[in-house]
Amino acid sequence: MTIQNFAIIESTLREGEQFVNAFFTTEQKIRIATLLDAFGVEYLELTSPCASPQSEADIRAIVRLGLKAKILTHTRCTLEDARRAVDTGVDGVDVVIGTSSYLRQFSHGKSIEEIIDMASEVVSYLKEQGVEVRFSTEDSFRSDPADLFRVYEAVDKLGVNRVGIADTVGVATPLQVYNLVRELRSRVSCDIEFHGHNDSGCAIANAYMALEAGATHVDTSVLGIGERNGITPLGGLIARLYSLNPDLVRRKYNLPLLREIDRVVAELVGVDIPFNNYITGFAAFTHKAGIHAKAILNNPSTYEILRPEDFGMTRYIHIAHRLTGWNAVRHRAEQLGLNLDDATIKRLTAHIKALADERALTLDDVDRLLYQWANGEPLDEPALTAGIREVQEA
């Protein structure tokens, strides 16, 4: 992986608060912020203080925690918003304004020239206050690239720390992201941030391609929660980067904490962690097919690009089904401390397969069969009398 220097701007307390089920109290926000800080994210982005009196109070409460992560807030491109943001004591202010024809016509009604004038006023003020400044266009991928570059180059000359590209409606493809960031990288000297929504399923791929093209910062949220289908999920981005450079990701982040972070946020917003969730889903490290199980038992890297141990997780070899293989059954017998020879294991595997063709089995069912066979007890299951066939290694 060519990516070495990158930072995560964790936006669960801003973008995530826009999720349909998110109604975080101050105490809950502090809990989330503390967990994410312990995980090691470089930034925490919070809802604008202009959103509500409680939003402003929440920012002040989190600023007072003295976390290692820098605290940011997200505001409109107005001087009033900027002043209120600075007054909360945040480390940085993320300024945003729409540049697509849709947003210029139906949202704020400003021309590109007016946007540049507004940006100049707000960015100049923030620079004078000594806070970190990011200026982002909204709906970047439905904006005219010439308009984008005019705006970005103008704010870059003013000394912003970062410019932001936002795939606000999740329309961009990875190649589009790469090309736009690559071109922008050649035009500005400041850092580049990517914010990608997941409406068409490309958020993680788009975030990764932004980094490959020269972006330095990526916005994430826990479980990807946010407006509509949300944005790049923290765990998904970590999985993508880990798969290419595990040593780097292990050094930067407290990976075993991810499971608790996902659990807490899922509970607070009233959703289940998806079965196929990156790293923390219950099926993430489960192996079922016999050919997979045999290889995994010999060398986990055959079918695992992520090491579950690095995330405080364990792999599970699922054996109570018709697809099971005798190597997996033997492994289970060894786990239980049972001494059964290979011929016996193969006969028992055939029996398990035959039973699984008749009804659903559980691990307890398989364990009971293993103990019965090891103790010399008769197996009165009808499947046994149906004929035991030779079990081949699958």
C-alpha positions, 0 to 999 in steps of 0.5 A: 500500500502506498498510503502512509500518512492519513487521518480519520475525521470521525463524524459519528457526532456530526454526520452520525447525528443525522441518522434517522434513529440518532438522538444522542444525549450529552452523556452519550456523546461523551461516551462515544467521544471517549471511546473513539479517542481511545481507539485513536482517531485523529479528529472528532467532528461535532454538529454545528453550535448553530444547530441548537443550544444543546448542540453548542453545550455538547461541543463545550462539554466535549472540548473540556474533556481534554481528549487527544483527538482534535475537536472540530465542528461543521458550519455553514459558510457564514461569518456568524456561524464561524464566530459561534464555532470559534467561541466554543473552543474547538480546535478547528472549523469545517466550513461547507457550501454547495457548489452544484447547480442543484444546490446553488439554485435550490439551496442558497442561490449563490453564484460561484463568484459570491461563494468565493467572496463568502469563503474569503471572508470566513476563511480569513476570519478563522485564520486570524483566530488561529484555528484549523480550517477546512473548506469543503464544497458540497455535492462536489461530484455534480459540480462543474470541475472548473467551478470547484477548482476556482473555489479550491485554488482561491481558499488554498491561497488564503491558507486553509489547512484542508479542502474537502471533496464531498460526494454528498449524494453518493453518486461518485464512482471510485475512478471519478473520485481518483481522477478528481482528487488527483487533479486537485492534488496538482492544483493545491498545496493544502491537505485534501479531505474526502467525505463520501456517502453510501447511497450506491454502495461505493463509500469505502471504495471511494474513500480508499481511492481518494487516499490513493490519489493524494487525499490525506483525511477521510470522514467516517462514522461508526457503522456508517450511520448518517443522512440516508444510507450514511457515509464511509463506516469506520470499521469498513475503512479500517478493514480496507486499509488493514488488508493492505498494510496491517502493521501500519493500522495496528500501530495507529489504532487500538483495533480491539476497541472497535467491537465495543464502539460498534456495539455501543453505537448500535445500541444507542441508535437502536439497530443490530450490527449487520451479520456481514459488518466489517470485522464485528459482524457475527459472520465476519470470521466464520468458516463453513465449507469443508474445503475452507475449514481444512485450509483455515485450520492449516493456515488461516491466511488461506481464507482470511485477509484480516487476522481476527486476533488483531481485533480481539475477535476469534474465528469460528469453524461451523461444522453442524451442516451438510457442507462440513468436512472431516478435518473440521470435525476432527478439529472440534473433537480435539478441542473437546479433548476427545481421542478419535482416529481419522477413520472414525472421524470420517464415519461420524462426518458422514453421519453428521451430513446425513442428519443435516440433510434431514434437519437443522443441526446445532453445535450441541448436536455435533458435540453430543454425537462426538461424546457418544462415539468417544464413549462407545455409546450407540448412535440410534439416529436413523441416518446412521442406518441409511449407509455411511459413505466414505467422506473425502477431503473437500 
